[in-house]
Amino acid sequence: MIRLSRLDGALIATIDRPDKANSLTREMLVRLAEIAETEAKDTNVLILTGTGKVFSAGADLDEARAGLATDPVWERLSGAIAALPCLSIAALNGTLAGGAFGMALACDLRVAAGHANFFYPVMKLGFLPQPSDPARLAALVGPARAKLILMGGAKVPAEAALGYGLIDRIADDPLAEAMALAAPALTARPAHVAAIKAMV
C-alpha cells in the first residue's frame, strides 16, 4: 500500500489505498518511516504523494480505535522526514486530514491540488495532535491560525491554505509541479543540497 518509485532521480513514495481514502495503517506508517530513515538518505529529493482524489484521510478507523491514533510511529515518521538532508516535497493530490498532517508539515515544501481541503479534527475526536505538529503548523501559518485548525476544527480549502502559508503552490498536477520545483536540487551535489537546507 506504499509504492516506492524513482522519476528523473527523485524518490517518490506513494500512498496507494484509494478505496479507503488512503487512510494509514501502522504497517504503512512504519514503511514510510523506514523509507525516510534509509532509502531517502541516498537521494537529493523525496516526494510524498497519494493515489486518487485524497492524499490521506489520516489513521485507518479500525486501527485508530485500537490505539493507532496515539502510537509513536506518527512522530517517528515526521521526525525522520524533518531530519532528512535532502529536499522533501509533499505533492498533495487531494485532501489532507488528521494524523497525515504530520508528514506533510515535516516536508520542506507542499504542493496541493485545487480541490484539496485541510483539517485536523483532534478537538472533536478527543485526541492530542502528534507532539511536533502544532509547532510546525504554527511556524507555517501563525499561532492563531494553528489554533483555528486544531482547536476550532476549521476545514481549510486550498486557496485559503495557500494564503495562510500552509501550502506553497496549487497545481492541477501536484506531482508534476513538485518535480518542477525539485529540478535544481536533482542536478546538484547532495552536499550542496544539504548545506543550503541546513542554512535555512
C-alpha positions as CSV (number, residue, x, y, z in Angstrom):
1,M,0.0,0.0,0.0
2,I,3.1,2.2,-0.1
3,R,4.7,2.2,-3.6
4,L,8.2,3.4,-4.0
5,S,9.5,4.5,-7.4
6,R,12.0,6.9,-9.0
7,L,11.4,9.6,-11.5
8,D,14.3,11.5,-13.0
9,G,16.3,10.8,-9.9
10,A,13.6,11.8,-7.4
11,L,12.5,9.1,-4.9
12,I,8.7,9.0,-4.8
13,A,6.7,7.4,-2.0
14,T,3.0,7.0,-3.0
15,I,0.2,6.1,-0.6
16,D,-1.8,3.7,-2.6
17,R,-5.1,2.8,-0.8
18,P,-7.6,4.9,-2.7
19,D,-10.6,2.6,-1.8
20,K,-10.0,3.7,1.9
21,A,-9.2,7.4,1.1
22,N,-5.6,6.5,1.6
23,S,-6.1,6.0,5.3
24,L,-3.0,4.9,7.1
25,T,-2.4,1.6,8.9
26,R,0.5,1.1,11.3
27,E,2.2,-1.1,8.7
28,M,2.0,1.7,6.2
29,L,3.4,4.3,8.6
30,V,6.3,2.0,9.6
31,R,7.1,1.6,5.9
32,L,7.1,5.3,5.3
33,A,9.3,5.9,8.3
34,E,11.7,3.2,7.0
35,I,11.9,4.9,3.6
36,A,12.7,8.2,5.3
37,E,15.3,6.6,7.5
38,T,17.0,4.5,4.8
39,E,16.3,4.9,1.1
40,A,15.7,8.7,1.2
41,K,19.2,9.3,2.5
42,D,20.6,8.3,-0.9
43,T,18.6,10.8,-2.9
44,N,18.5,14.6,-3.4
45,V,14.7,14.7,-3.5
46,L,11.9,12.8,-1.7
47,I,8.4,13.4,-2.8
48,L,5.3,12.1,-0.9
49,T,2.1,11.7,-2.8
50,G,-1.1,9.7,-3.0
51,T,-3.3,7.8,-5.4
52,G,-6.8,9.1,-6.2
53,K,-8.6,12.2,-5.0
54,V,-7.4,12.2,-1.4
55,F,-3.8,12.4,-0.2
56,S,-4.8,10.8,3.1
57,A,-7.7,10.8,5.5
58,G,-5.4,10.1,8.4
59,A,-5.5,7.0,10.5
60,D,-7.4,3.9,9.5
61,L,-10.5,4.0,11.6
62,D,-10.3,0.4,12.9
63,E,-6.7,0.8,13.9
64,A,-7.3,4.2,15.4
65,R,-9.8,2.7,17.7
66,A,-7.3,0.1,18.6
67,G,-4.7,2.6,19.6
68,L,-3.0,3.8,16.3
69,A,-4.2,7.4,16.9
70,T,-1.7,7.8,19.8
71,D,1.0,5.5,18.5
72,P,4.6,7.0,18.5
73,V,5.0,5.8,14.9
74,W,3.5,9.1,13.7
75,E,6.2,11.1,15.4
76,R,8.9,8.7,14.2
77,L,7.7,9.3,10.6
78,S,7.5,13.1,10.8
79,G,10.8,13.3,12.7
80,A,12.6,11.1,10.1
81,I,11.3,13.4,7.3
82,A,12.3,16.6,9.1
83,A,15.8,15.2,9.7
84,L,16.5,14.4,6.0
85,P,19.3,16.3,4.4
86,C,17.6,16.2,1.0
87,L,14.7,18.3,-0.3
88,S,11.4,16.9,0.7
89,I,8.1,17.8,-1.0
90,A,4.5,16.8,-0.3
91,A,2.6,16.5,-3.6
92,L,-0.9,16.6,-2.1
93,N,-3.1,15.1,-4.7
94,G,-6.2,15.9,-2.6
95,T,-7.4,16.4,1.0
96,L,-5.0,16.1,3.9
97,A,-6.6,15.2,7.2
98,G,-5.8,14.2,10.8
99,G,-2.5,12.5,11.6
100,A,-1.5,12.6,8.0
101,F,-0.7,16.3,8.6
102,G,2.5,15.3,10.3
103,M,4.4,14.0,7.3
104,A,3.3,16.9,5.1
105,L,4.2,19.5,7.8
106,A,7.6,17.9,8.1
107,C,8.3,18.3,4.4
108,D,10.2,21.3,3.1
109,L,7.5,22.2,0.5
110,R,3.9,21.4,0.0
111,V,2.1,21.5,-3.4
112,A,-1.7,20.8,-3.5
113,A,-4.5,20.1,-5.9
114,G,-7.1,22.9,-6.1
115,H,-9.8,20.6,-4.7
116,A,-7.9,19.7,-1.6
117,N,-9.1,20.6,1.9
118,F,-7.1,20.6,5.1
119,F,-8.4,19.7,8.5
120,Y,-7.1,18.1,11.7
121,P,-10.1,17.2,13.9
122,V,-8.3,16.3,17.1
123,M,-10.5,18.5,19.3
124,K,-13.6,16.8,18.0
125,L,-12.1,13.3,18.3
126,G,-10.6,13.8,21.8
127,F,-7.0,13.1,20.8
128,L,-4.0,15.3,21.1
129,P,-2.1,16.1,17.9
130,Q,1.2,14.4,17.4
131,P,3.8,16.2,19.5
132,S,5.7,18.1,16.8
133,D,2.7,19.0,14.6
134,P,1.4,22.1,16.5
135,A,4.8,23.9,16.4
136,R,5.4,23.0,12.8
137,L,1.9,24.2,11.9
138,A,2.3,27.4,13.8
139,A,5.6,28.1,12.2
140,L,3.9,28.0,8.8
141,V,0.5,29.7,9.5
142,G,1.0,31.5,12.8
143,P,-0.4,30.6,16.2
144,A,-3.9,31.9,15.7
145,R,-4.5,30.0,12.5
146,A,-2.9,26.9,14.0
147,K,-5.5,27.2,16.8
148,L,-8.2,27.8,14.3
149,I,-7.3,24.4,12.7
150,L,-6.5,22.4,15.8
151,M,-9.0,23.9,18.3
152,G,-11.6,25.4,16.1
153,G,-11.8,22.4,13.8
154,A,-11.6,24.6,10.7
155,K,-11.7,22.9,7.3
156,V,-9.4,25.0,5.1
157,P,-9.8,24.9,1.3
158,A,-6.7,25.0,-0.9
159,E,-6.9,28.7,-1.8
160,A,-7.1,29.7,1.8
161,A,-4.3,27.3,2.7
162,L,-2.1,29.0,0.1
163,G,-2.9,32.4,1.7
164,Y,-2.1,31.0,5.1
165,G,1.3,29.7,4.0
166,L,0.2,26.1,4.8
167,I,0.9,25.1,1.2
168,D,3.3,26.7,-1.3
169,R,1.6,26.1,-4.7
170,I,-1.7,25.0,-6.1
171,A,-1.4,22.8,-9.2
172,D,-3.6,20.7,-11.5
173,D,-0.9,18.1,-11.3
174,P,0.8,18.3,-7.9
175,L,3.4,15.7,-8.7
176,A,4.4,17.4,-12.0
177,E,4.7,20.7,-10.1
178,A,6.7,19.0,-7.3
179,M,9.1,17.6,-10.0
180,A,9.5,21.1,-11.5
181,L,10.4,22.5,-8.1
182,A,12.8,19.7,-7.5
183,A,14.7,20.1,-10.8
184,P,17.5,22.3,-9.4
185,A,18.1,20.0,-6.5
186,L,18.1,16.9,-8.7
187,T,21.1,18.2,-10.6
188,A,23.1,19.5,-7.6
189,R,25.6,17.7,-5.5
190,P,24.0,16.1,-2.4
191,A,26.3,18.0,-0.1
192,H,25.2,21.3,-1.7
193,V,21.5,20.4,-1.2
194,A,22.2,19.5,2.4
195,A,24.2,22.6,3.1
196,I,21.5,25.0,1.8
197,K,18.8,23.2,3.7
198,A,20.9,23.4,6.9
199,M,21.4,27.1,6.5
200,V,17.7,27.7,6.2
